[in-house]
Amino acid sequence: MLSLRPPHTTFPRTSQWLRWGRQGGAAAPHCLGATGPGSVSFPILVNGCTGNMGLSVAEAAVLRGLHLVPVSFSSREKVKRTIQVGQTDIRIYGPSAREDVLSSVADEFPDVIVLDYTAPDSVNSNAELYCKLGLPFVMGTTGGNRQLLYKSVQDSKNYALISPQMGKQVVAFVALMRIFGEQFPGAYSGYHLEVLESHQASKKDTSGTAKDVIACFEKLGVPYDMNKMVKIRDPEQQLEMVGVPEEHIEGHAFHLYHLTSSDDSVSFEFQHNVCGRSIYAEGTIDAAIFLHRKVQSKDSKRIYNMEDVLREGYMR
């Protein structure tokens, strides 16, 4: 069985993986709160409050002093429930009520920003509706037809920030790797790449961040077969093999990329480990603040990503 747990003695030369997690190597990070880039207040609608990520974003919005619009949506039609976030009771509506409710929101809150954390199969239909109603949105949901997503925004001239990765520091790392590949193409030709990613069991798809980093390694001259990626979703393996803290089994994102030379004499390792969801929630709120300012200034550019946020100094 593939093991990332370090032995009590020195690593053997034949070990394909180096240290990960709580024992040795890069320790799993503590998720700390962040301070925002300036004090602002405007309405936020979080579509997807019934999910863990959407709820985390709604809580982060309240903590940052933003006004939480008291509606959200579920993929199920028969929904009779509310969710309390801070002092706000959020009414959950079924999919058939989306257009009527969002139309009312657009009338009542003309400067609202929608934050989408729904499901991959809802990405395109949600985006088309936001564009139809002229609602600026941050798309944090992964999946869907991304080409169609961008086309919907372009054709409507709506404002949107689209990013499958909202963790600002992780975005900065991926950007660094992309620059690395562009500046030194073929630098690791002949090397062999192994990739492991571990996420909570509810995540069914492959890590989009891992795919982006692998694309950077391919520019560096290292081909990779995505079918060989090791994806860990079993909690027992995550505890024992990966070293994920038990309290973060239901919400984490661990990634390891291991490069080895053709004769096994040289190796490089890159890893980024995230516990919890706060890094994504805080990044999403910063993205919303950024997009709100672009809308208010009537910026000519309409589609943004998290790197645009970082370039304007939205890092903690």
C-alpha positions as CSV (number, residue, x, y, z in Angstrom):
1,M,0.0,0.0,0.0
2,L,1.2,3.5,-0.9
3,S,2.4,5.1,2.3
4,L,3.2,8.7,3.1
5,R,3.9,8.1,6.7
6,P,7.6,8.6,7.5
7,P,9.3,5.7,9.3
8,H,11.1,6.2,12.5
9,T,14.4,5.8,10.8
10,T,15.9,7.5,7.8
11,F,13.9,7.3,4.6
12,P,15.0,4.4,2.3
13,R,16.4,5.4,-1.1
14,T,13.6,3.5,-2.8
15,S,10.8,5.4,-1.0
16,Q,8.6,7.0,-3.7
17,W,7.1,9.5,-1.3
18,L,8.7,11.8,1.2
19,R,7.2,13.3,4.3
20,W,3.6,14.6,4.6
21,G,1.4,15.7,7.4
22,R,1.8,15.8,11.1
23,Q,4.9,13.7,11.5
24,G,7.9,15.4,9.8
25,G,7.8,17.4,6.6
26,A,5.4,20.2,6.2
27,A,2.8,20.1,9.0
28,A,-0.8,20.5,8.3
29,P,-1.6,24.2,8.6
30,H,-3.8,25.8,11.3
31,C,-6.7,27.7,9.6
32,L,-6.6,31.2,10.9
33,G,-8.9,34.2,10.3
34,A,-8.0,36.9,7.9
35,T,-8.4,40.6,7.8
36,G,-10.0,42.1,4.8
37,P,-8.5,44.6,2.3
38,G,-10.6,47.6,3.4
39,S,-14.0,48.2,5.0
40,V,-16.9,47.9,2.6
41,S,-20.5,46.9,2.9
42,F,-22.9,45.7,0.2
43,P,-25.4,42.8,-0.3
44,I,-24.2,39.3,-0.8
45,L,-26.4,36.4,-2.0
46,V,-24.8,33.0,-1.4
47,N,-26.3,30.4,-3.7
48,G,-25.6,27.0,-2.0
49,C,-26.0,27.7,1.7
50,T,-27.2,24.1,2.2
51,G,-23.6,22.9,1.4
52,N,-20.6,23.1,3.7
53,M,-18.7,25.5,1.4
54,G,-21.6,27.8,0.8
55,L,-22.4,28.0,4.5
56,S,-18.7,28.8,5.3
57,V,-18.8,31.6,2.8
58,A,-22.0,33.0,4.2
59,E,-20.5,33.0,7.7
60,A,-17.3,34.7,6.4
61,A,-19.5,37.4,4.7
62,V,-21.2,38.1,8.0
63,L,-17.9,38.3,9.9
64,R,-16.6,40.8,7.3
65,G,-19.6,43.1,7.8
66,L,-21.4,42.4,4.5
67,H,-25.2,42.3,4.2
68,L,-26.4,38.8,3.7
69,V,-29.4,38.6,1.4
70,P,-31.8,36.2,3.2
71,V,-32.4,33.8,0.3
72,S,-30.6,30.8,-1.2
73,F,-31.5,27.8,-3.3
74,S,-31.5,24.0,-3.2
75,S,-31.4,21.4,-5.9
76,R,-34.4,19.8,-4.4
77,E,-37.9,21.1,-5.2
78,K,-39.7,20.4,-2.0
79,V,-37.7,22.4,0.5
80,K,-39.3,23.9,3.6
81,R,-36.5,25.2,5.7
82,T,-34.4,28.1,6.8
83,I,-30.7,28.4,7.8
84,Q,-29.6,30.9,10.4
85,V,-26.3,32.6,9.7
86,G,-25.4,35.2,12.3
87,Q,-28.6,37.2,12.9
88,T,-30.0,36.3,9.4
89,D,-32.6,33.6,8.7
90,I,-32.0,32.5,5.1
91,R,-35.0,31.0,3.3
92,I,-34.1,28.1,1.0
93,Y,-36.0,27.8,-2.2
94,G,-36.3,25.0,-4.8
95,P,-35.0,25.3,-8.3
96,S,-38.3,26.2,-9.9
97,A,-38.4,29.4,-7.9
98,R,-34.9,30.6,-8.9
99,E,-35.8,33.0,-11.6
100,D,-38.7,34.7,-9.8
101,V,-36.7,35.0,-6.5
102,L,-33.5,36.2,-8.2
103,S,-35.5,38.8,-10.2
104,S,-36.9,40.2,-7.0
105,V,-33.5,40.2,-5.5
106,A,-32.1,42.2,-8.4
107,D,-34.9,44.8,-8.0
108,E,-34.5,45.1,-4.3
109,F,-30.7,44.9,-4.1
110,P,-29.3,46.5,-7.3
111,D,-25.7,46.3,-6.2
112,V,-25.9,42.6,-5.0
113,I,-23.1,40.2,-5.8
114,V,-24.0,36.5,-6.1
115,L,-21.6,33.9,-4.8
116,D,-22.2,30.4,-6.3
117,Y,-21.2,27.2,-4.5
118,T,-23.8,24.8,-5.8
119,A,-23.0,21.7,-7.9
120,P,-21.1,21.0,-11.2
121,D,-24.3,20.2,-13.1
122,S,-25.8,23.6,-12.1
123,V,-22.9,25.8,-13.1
124,N,-24.1,26.7,-16.6
125,S,-27.8,27.0,-15.9
126,N,-27.1,29.2,-12.9
127,A,-24.6,31.4,-14.9
128,E,-27.0,31.9,-17.7
129,L,-29.7,33.0,-15.3
130,Y,-27.3,35.4,-13.5
131,C,-26.4,36.9,-16.9
132,K,-30.0,37.1,-18.0
133,L,-30.9,39.1,-14.9
134,G,-27.6,41.2,-14.9
135,L,-26.4,39.9,-11.6
136,P,-22.6,40.0,-11.2
137,F,-21.4,36.7,-9.7
138,V,-18.4,34.9,-8.3
139,M,-18.4,31.3,-9.6
140,G,-16.6,29.1,-7.0
141,T,-18.3,25.9,-8.1
142,T,-16.1,23.6,-10.1
143,G,-17.1,21.6,-13.2
144,G,-19.7,22.3,-15.8
145,N,-18.9,23.4,-19.4
146,R,-16.3,26.1,-18.7
147,Q,-16.1,27.3,-22.3
148,L,-19.9,27.8,-22.3
149,L,-19.6,29.5,-19.0
150,Y,-17.2,32.1,-20.3
151,K,-19.3,32.6,-23.5
152,S,-22.4,33.3,-21.5
153,V,-20.7,36.1,-19.6
154,Q,-19.0,37.5,-22.7
155,D,-22.3,37.5,-24.7
156,S,-24.3,39.2,-21.9
157,K,-21.5,41.7,-21.0
158,N,-22.2,40.8,-17.3
159,Y,-19.5,41.0,-14.6
160,A,-18.1,37.7,-13.3
161,L,-15.2,36.4,-11.4
162,I,-14.6,32.7,-12.3
163,S,-12.1,30.5,-10.4
164,P,-12.1,26.9,-9.4
165,Q,-9.6,27.8,-6.7
166,M,-10.4,30.6,-4.2
167,G,-7.6,30.0,-1.8
168,K,-5.4,33.1,-2.4
169,Q,-2.1,31.6,-1.4
170,V,-2.8,28.4,-3.4
171,V,-3.7,30.5,-6.4
172,A,-0.3,32.3,-5.9
173,F,1.5,29.0,-5.8
174,V,-0.1,27.8,-9.0
175,A,0.7,31.1,-10.7
176,L,4.3,30.7,-9.6
177,M,4.4,27.2,-11.1
178,R,3.0,28.4,-14.4
179,I,5.7,31.1,-14.6
180,F,8.3,28.5,-13.7
181,G,7.1,26.4,-16.7
182,E,7.0,29.3,-19.1
183,Q,10.4,30.6,-18.1
184,F,12.2,27.2,-18.1
185,P,10.5,24.9,-20.6
186,G,11.9,21.4,-20.6
187,A,14.0,22.0,-17.5
188,Y,12.9,18.6,-16.0
189,S,12.9,16.5,-19.2
190,G,13.5,12.9,-18.4
191,Y,12.1,13.2,-14.9
192,H,9.2,11.0,-13.6
193,L,6.2,12.6,-11.9
194,E,4.0,11.1,-9.2
195,V,0.9,12.9,-7.9
196,L,-1.3,12.3,-4.9
197,E,-4.3,14.3,-3.8
198,S,-6.6,13.8,-0.8
199,H,-9.9,15.4,-0.2
200,Q,-13.0,14.8,1.9
201,A,-15.1,11.8,0.7
202,S,-17.9,14.0,-0.6
203,K,-15.6,15.3,-3.3
204,K,-16.1,13.0,-6.3
205,D,-14.1,14.7,-9.0
206,T,-10.4,15.1,-9.5
207,S,-8.7,18.1,-8.0
208,G,-8.7,21.0,-10.5
209,T,-5.7,22.5,-8.7
210,A,-3.8,19.3,-9.2
211,K,-4.6,19.4,-12.9
212,D,-3.4,23.0,-13.2
213,V,-0.1,22.2,-11.5
214,I,0.4,19.1,-13.6
215,A,0.0,21.3,-16.7
216,C,2.9,23.4,-15.4
217,F,5.1,20.3,-15.0
218,E,4.2,19.2,-18.5
219,K,5.6,22.6,-19.7
220,L,8.8,21.7,-17.7
221,G,9.1,18.6,-19.9
222,V,7.5,16.0,-17.6
223,P,4.6,14.2,-19.3
224,Y,1.9,12.8,-17.0
225,D,-1.0,10.4,-17.4
226,M,-3.9,11.7,-15.4
227,N,-5.2,8.2,-14.9
228,K,-2.2,7.5,-12.7
229,M,-3.0,10.2,-10.1
230,V,-3.6,8.7,-6.7
231,K,-6.9,10.1,-5.3
232,I,-7.6,9.3,-1.7
233,R,-11.1,9.6,-0.3
234,D,-11.1,6.9,2.3
235,P,-11.0,8.5,5.9
236,E,-8.9,5.7,7.3
237,Q,-6.3,6.1,4.7
238,Q,-6.4,9.9,5.1
239,L,-5.7,9.5,8.9
240,E,-3.1,6.8,8.7
241,M,-1.4,7.2,5.4
242,V,-1.7,10.9,4.6
243,G,-1.7,12.3,8.1
244,V,-4.8,14.5,7.9
245,P,-5.9,15.7,11.3
246,E,-9.0,13.9,12.4
247,E,-11.0,17.1,12.9
248,H,-10.4,18.0,9.2
249,I,-11.3,14.7,7.6
250,E,-14.6,16.2,6.4
251,G,-12.9,19.3,4.9
252,H,-9.3,19.3,3.6
253,A,-7.2,19.5,0.4
254,F,-3.8,17.8,0.5
255,H,-1.6,17.7,-2.6
256,L,1.8,16.1,-3.2
257,Y,3.9,16.2,-6.4
258,H,7.1,14.1,-6.5
259,L,9.7,14.4,-9.2
260,T,12.4,11.8,-9.7
261,S,15.3,11.8,-12.1
262,S,15.6,8.8,-14.6
263,D,18.4,7.2,-12.5
264,D,16.7,7.9,-9.1
265,S,19.6,10.0,-7.9
266,V,17.7,13.3,-7.7
267,S,14.3,14.1,-6.4
268,F,12.1,17.2,-5.9
269,E,8.9,17.5,-3.9
270,F,6.2,20.1,-3.9
271,Q,3.2,20.0,-1.6
272,H,0.3,22.2,-0.4
273,N,-2.0,21.1,2.4
274,V,-5.2,22.9,3.4
275,C,-7.2,22.1,6.5
276,G,-10.8,23.3,6.7
277,R,-12.5,25.8,4.4
278,S,-11.6,29.1,5.8
279,I,-8.9,29.9,3.2
280,Y,-11.5,29.4,0.4
281,A,-14.3,31.3,2.3
282,E,-12.0,34.3,3.0
283,G,-10.7,34.3,-0.6
284,T,-14.3,34.2,-1.9
285,I,-15.2,37.3,0.2
286,D,-12.1,39.1,-1.1
287,A,-13.1,38.2,-4.6
288,A,-16.7,39.6,-4.0
289,I,-15.3,42.8,-2.7
290,F,-12.9,43.1,-5.7
291,L,-15.8,42.4,-8.2
292,H,-18.1,44.9,-6.4
293,R,-15.5,47.6,-6.9
294,K,-15.1,46.7,-10.6
295,V,-18.9,46.9,-11.1
296,Q,-19.2,50.2,-9.2
297,S,-16.3,51.7,-11.3
298,K,-17.9,50.4,-14.5
299,D,-14.6,48.8,-15.5
300,S,-14.4,47.9,-19.2
301,K,-13.1,44.4,-18.3
302,R,-16.0,42.0,-17.4
303,I,-14.4,38.6,-16.6
304,Y,-11.8,38.2,-13.9
305,N,-10.1,35.4,-11.9
306,M,-8.3,35.2,-8.6
307,E,-5.0,36.2,-10.0
308,D,-6.6,39.6,-10.9
309,V,-7.5,39.9,-7.2
310,L,-4.0,39.1,-6.1
311,R,-2.5,41.6,-8.5
312,E,-4.4,44.4,-6.8
313,G,-2.9,43.4,-3.4
314,Y,-5.7,41.3,-2.0
315,M,-3.3,39.1,0.0
316,R,-3.1,38.7,3.7
